[in-house]
Amino acid sequence: MPQLGYGVFKVPEEEVYQVVLEALHAGYRSIDTAMIYENEAGVGRALRDSGIPREEIFLTTKVWNANQGYAETLAAFETSLTKLGVDYVDLYLIHLPMPNEDRYMDTWHALEELYKQGKTKAIGVSNFHIPHLKRILEEGTVVPAVNQIELHPFLSQEEIRTFCKEHDILVEAWSPLMKGRDALTEPVITDIATTKDKTPAQVILRWHIQHGIIAIPKSVTPSRIRENLAVFDFELSATEMQQLDALNQNQRTGSNPDEMHKK
Ligand SMILES: NC(=O)c1ccc[n+]([C@@H]2O[C@H](COP(=O)([O-])OP(=O)(O)OC[C@H]3O[C@@H](n4cnc5c(N)ncnc54)[C@H](OP(=O)(O)O)[C@@H]3O)[C@@H](O)[C@H]2O)c1
């Protein structure tokens, strides 16, 4: 799985085709979509038209809350495959645990079945907190390959990262740039960017990379799509990493997954 991918949350179907093609031509080889983004068909069309062999692209999609449950998830997966126009995905995730619904174990067992059938090369979860992960580890037969969570310098998620490391679960950051908000204008980050002759977004993405976190920044701006990929030609010092680590404020841009109810 590439450590840097391209996310397409909130990119409308009519726009997603062009930006995914742009990202693939820029060099991204990992695309993160979801059933609820309602753009899987455009993503799939871009993958096919890119001319890049399917096996060189790492494709992730997710089962939505309303489709949780064993049979429902198997059906939702087939719908996603059809929309994407592929015969397998590389990673299939439970989008949210929805603990109040208490269906994520049934959903997980459906993902295990899809994995055993080879329809998805890997299975994982998203927005799972430690108690939800513990239950999967205790009651499941496959360890999640990935936990995709909100993660950026203002929400560094150290506890979940430590737990995941202990259990060989890769951590993937959603909203790695804090949705383009406060982190990009934070003086500690802009100062490091000036010193390194890089942009604040590149400094943040480099922080993820050096922590071993997978990041999937989203941009519909061609220059930013390229900028976000150009993070492998410089290094942050241990002191700079510590300065970024010290910015944590447990500040979410999204809802707390523990408190979410069915929509
Ligand atoms: N599993 C989940 O529950 C979940 C939740 C949210 C997101 N995600 C995934 O994570 C991906 C990324 O998260 P996200 O889209 O919420 O936020 P993000 O990637 O942190 O930030 C995207 C925002 O930052 C701007 N931006 C991107 N690159 C920039 C740069 N170099 N300089 C300045 N601004 C820049 C973008 O603007 P422009 O587009 O206008 O350039 C956009 O407004 C999503 O697309 C999705 O695939 C998953």
The ligand as a Gaussian input file, in Angstrom:
#p B3LYP/6-31G(d) Opt

LIG

0 1
 N      -12.979000       7.537000       6.772000
 C      -13.552000       8.707000       6.993000
 O      -14.496000       8.820000       7.807000
 C      -13.072000       9.896000       6.251000
 C      -13.521000      11.180000       6.613000
 C      -13.032000      12.275000       5.898000
 C      -12.106000      12.085000       4.878000
 N      -11.707000      10.832000       4.524000
 C      -10.740000      10.585000       3.423000
 O       -9.581000      11.381000       3.637000
 C       -9.370000      12.219000       2.487000
 C       -8.718000      13.519000       2.884000
 O       -9.471000      14.199000       3.868000
 P      -10.250000      15.581000       3.603000
 O      -10.607000      15.659000       2.176000
 O      -11.331000      15.659000       4.606000
 O       -9.207000      16.699000       4.038000
 P       -7.671000      17.089000       3.735000
 O       -7.085000      16.216000       2.697000
 O       -7.012000      17.197000       5.054000
 O       -7.842000      18.574000       3.199000
 C       -8.483000      18.865000       2.001000
 C       -8.637000      20.379000       1.917000
 O       -7.349000      20.979000       1.945000
 C       -7.128000      21.724000       0.762000
 N       -5.753000      21.453000       0.324000
 C       -5.270000      20.295000      -0.201000
 N       -3.960000      20.414000      -0.467000
 C       -3.601000      21.654000      -0.097000
 C       -2.382000      22.356000      -0.151000
 N       -1.272000      21.793000      -0.628000
 N       -2.353000      23.648000       0.303000
 C       -3.481000      24.219000       0.791000
 N       -4.665000      23.598000       0.867000
 C       -4.732000      22.331000       0.413000
 C       -8.142000      21.227000      -0.259000
 O       -8.525000      22.273000      -1.142000
 P       -8.781000      22.067000      -2.739000
 O       -9.414000      20.735000      -2.937000
 O       -9.689000      23.207000      -3.037000
 O       -7.441000      22.184000      -3.400000
 C       -9.313000      20.842000       0.648000
 O      -10.100000      21.963000       0.969000
 C      -10.787000      12.386000       1.920000
 O      -10.793000      12.893000       0.607000
 C      -11.316000      10.975000       2.056000
 O      -10.791000      10.162000       1.038000
 C      -12.178000       9.739000       5.201000

